[in-house]
Every structure is written in C-alpha cells, then in structure tokens.
Amino acid sequence: MTSSNKHPDAPWRNFYGRIHGKTMNQAQKDYLVEDLDALSPGAVSWDINPTRQPLDMAARFKGKPVWLEIGFGGGEHLVHMGETYPEVEIIGCEPFMNGVAMLLGKIRAMQTQNVAVHPGDVRDVFDVLPDHSISKAFLNYPDPWPKKRHHRRRFVTQDHLAPLFRVLKPGSEFRVATDIPDYVRQTLEEVPKAGFVSTAKGPEDWRTPWSDWTSTRYEQKALREGRTPHYLTFIRP
Ligand SMILES: C[S@@+](CC[C@H](N)C(=O)[O-])C[C@H]1O[C@@H](n2cnc3c(N)ncnc32)[C@H](O)[C@@H]1O
C-alpha cells in the first residue's frame, strides 16, 4: 500500500513492491529529513491536495520542459539526465525509500539543480499532472513480475498507460528499457493499445541503447546474469 492511500479520499491502489529495504545509514536518513521537502514536484500528496487540483507547472518548473522518470531505483539515470540536460526539469517517482535516499545522496554530490522527487507511486503524480504537461517519459527496468498470474501487476497495463498518455505532450517520447523477453512482448502489445506508436523498424533497434543512455543498477545486474537489454521507443502522437 502506498502512503498516500492512507488518506480517506484516496482510491485503493495496490503497490506490490518494497517500500523499505535494509537499514539506511545516518547520512541517508539525514538526506530524507533535510532535502526531500524542497525537491517535491508540488501538491502531490492526498493529505495536502485531496481534491486533486492540477499542479501549477509553469510556476514550479519555471516554464521549462518537464520529463518524468517512473521507478528511478537508485537514481543513476535520473541524475545523469538532469546533468546532461540542464535546460529541462525532471520529476522522478520511486516508492522504495532506500532508493530515494540513494538518489538524494547523488543529488547532493553532483549539486543537481533540475530534479524533482516524488517518494511514492507515480499514479499519485498522474492524478495531479495537467494534460500534455510532460515532454518525455522513462521507464527503466520496470519490475518484471515473471509469473503469468502477476503480469497484470506490470507497469505496461492500461491502468498506468492511459494516464501516462494523457499527461504526455503530442510528439513526445516514451522510452522503456527491459531485460525480460516477455516484458518486451507485453510492452509491444499494450503500449500501442494505449495509443502510442513504436519507432522500431525491427529487433536491431531494440538492441541499441539511446545515445544519451547511462546504465542503471538493474541493467548491470541483468548483464552480470547474462540477460540482454532491450530499448524500446514509442511516440505519443
Ligand atoms: C526493477 S527496479 C528498477 C530501478 C531502476 N529504474 C533501475 O533501472 O535500476 C523497478 C523500480 O520501479 C519502482 N516502481 C514500481 N512500481 C512503481 C510505481 N507505481 N511508481 C513508481 N515507481 C514504481 C520499484 O519500487 C522499483 O524500485
């Protein structure tokens, strides 16, 4: 269960992943207490925005293009993108608090200025993002849920893809990286059903990382274990 689901008006949303992992060190606990509030993308929490008023994007993000990373893990890709594209603002969402603390450490070390952090479920952010407010979205190594009866828990289902489609600007990119062949299958089936168009002409394209890609912790694990990364790109027409 996500923390926002504690509000009486919040819809029931199952979250099956981990929220807490092994003990954090004192520095990581300090980052959460000291840095997180100032990095919030705005009134996402149900406690402060129970009527789900849309975020004032121009005020919060200074009129700059805003990108979205779903499930940033330890934040390698999020900070890399922030550093590579200072002219853009990037919202990262991640319910796993140890990952959030790792990201905050990286932001401090790099002094990254253009990253906003929602320490929770991206669906709470979808609720309050205006239509066509996001210019690019990243889904890197989503939880694979390998058992067939768990496939409906995967991110690439219409419950997640429909609001993602709504918040993306026409012409914007949605990138999916995964090492799981059956996840590739479901992505290629479900993402176009939500209205997106695949840019790949064939499997060759799926093997080539984006020119601005940086490898993540999960990708490193996949490579160590002999699995092949796939990089899928879709356009929101
Ligand atoms: C397999 S990990 C990959 C992490 C990172 N992207 C990487 O490549 O190393 C998937 C992450 O997605 C997060 N996640 C799962 N469902 C989510 C949701 N609804 N909103 C935001 N993040 C989510 C999980 O907490 C987990 O950290």
Ligand as a Chemical Component Dictionary entry (heavy atoms), coordinates in Angstrom:
data_LIG
# 
_chem_comp.id                   LIG 
_chem_comp.type                 NON-POLYMER 
_chem_comp.pdbx_formal_charge   0 
_chem_comp.three_letter_code    LIG 
# 
loop_
_chem_comp_atom.comp_id 
_chem_comp_atom.atom_id 
_chem_comp_atom.alt_atom_id 
_chem_comp_atom.type_symbol 
_chem_comp_atom.charge 
_chem_comp_atom.model_Cartn_x 
_chem_comp_atom.model_Cartn_y 
_chem_comp_atom.model_Cartn_z 
_chem_comp_atom.pdbx_ordinal 
LIG C1  C1  C 0  13.472 -3.249 -11.055 1  
LIG S1  S1  S 1  13.526 -1.680 -10.307 2  
LIG C2  C2  C 0  14.477 -0.718 -11.469 3  
LIG C3  C3  C 0  15.034 0.535  -10.871 4  
LIG C4  C4  C 0  15.829 1.448  -11.818 5  
LIG N1  N1  N 0  14.968 2.026  -12.825 6  
LIG C5  C5  C 0  16.993 0.731  -12.460 7  
LIG O1  O1  O 0  16.953 0.521  -13.687 8  
LIG O2  O2  O -1 17.938 0.386  -11.746 9  
LIG C6  C6  C 0  11.875 -1.082 -10.576 10 
LIG C7  C7  C 0  11.536 0.090  -9.679  11 
LIG O3  O3  O 0  10.240 0.586  -10.007 12 
LIG C8  C8  C 0  9.640  1.024  -8.818  13 
LIG N2  N2  N 0  8.170  1.100  -9.036  14 
LIG C9  C9  C 0  7.315  0.050  -9.144  15 
LIG N3  N3  N 0  6.056  0.478  -9.286  16 
LIG C10 C10 C 0  6.110  1.848  -9.275  17 
LIG C11 C11 C 0  5.127  2.857  -9.343  18 
LIG N4  N4  N 0  3.817  2.561  -9.460  19 
LIG N5  N5  N 0  5.522  4.147  -9.294  20 
LIG C12 C12 C 0  6.838  4.448  -9.177  21 
LIG N6  N6  N 0  7.814  3.530  -9.092  22 
LIG C13 C13 C 0  7.467  2.242  -9.131  23 
LIG C14 C14 C 0  10.063 0.000  -7.778  24 
LIG O4  O4  O 0  9.972  0.493  -6.460  25 
LIG C15 C15 C 0  11.490 -0.298 -8.198  26 
LIG O5  O5  O 0  12.425 0.476  -7.499  27 
# 
loop_
_chem_comp_bond.comp_id 
_chem_comp_bond.atom_id_1 
_chem_comp_bond.atom_id_2 
_chem_comp_bond.value_order 
_chem_comp_bond.pdbx_ordinal 
LIG C1  S1  SING 1  
LIG S1  C2  SING 2  
LIG S1  C6  SING 3  
LIG C2  C3  SING 4  
LIG C3  C4  SING 5  
LIG C4  N1  SING 6  
LIG C4  C5  SING 7  
LIG C5  O1  DOUB 8  
LIG C5  O2  SING 9  
LIG C6  C7  SING 10 
LIG C7  O3  SING 11 
LIG C7  C15 SING 12 
LIG O3  C8  SING 13 
LIG C8  N2  SING 14 
LIG C8  C14 SING 15 
LIG N2  C9  SING 16 
LIG N2  C13 SING 17 
LIG C9  N3  DOUB 18 
LIG N3  C10 SING 19 
LIG C10 C11 SING 20 
LIG C10 C13 DOUB 21 
LIG C11 N4  SING 22 
LIG C11 N5  DOUB 23 
LIG N5  C12 SING 24 
LIG C12 N6  DOUB 25 
LIG N6  C13 SING 26 
LIG C14 O4  SING 27 
LIG C14 C15 SING 28 
LIG C15 O5  SING 29 
# 
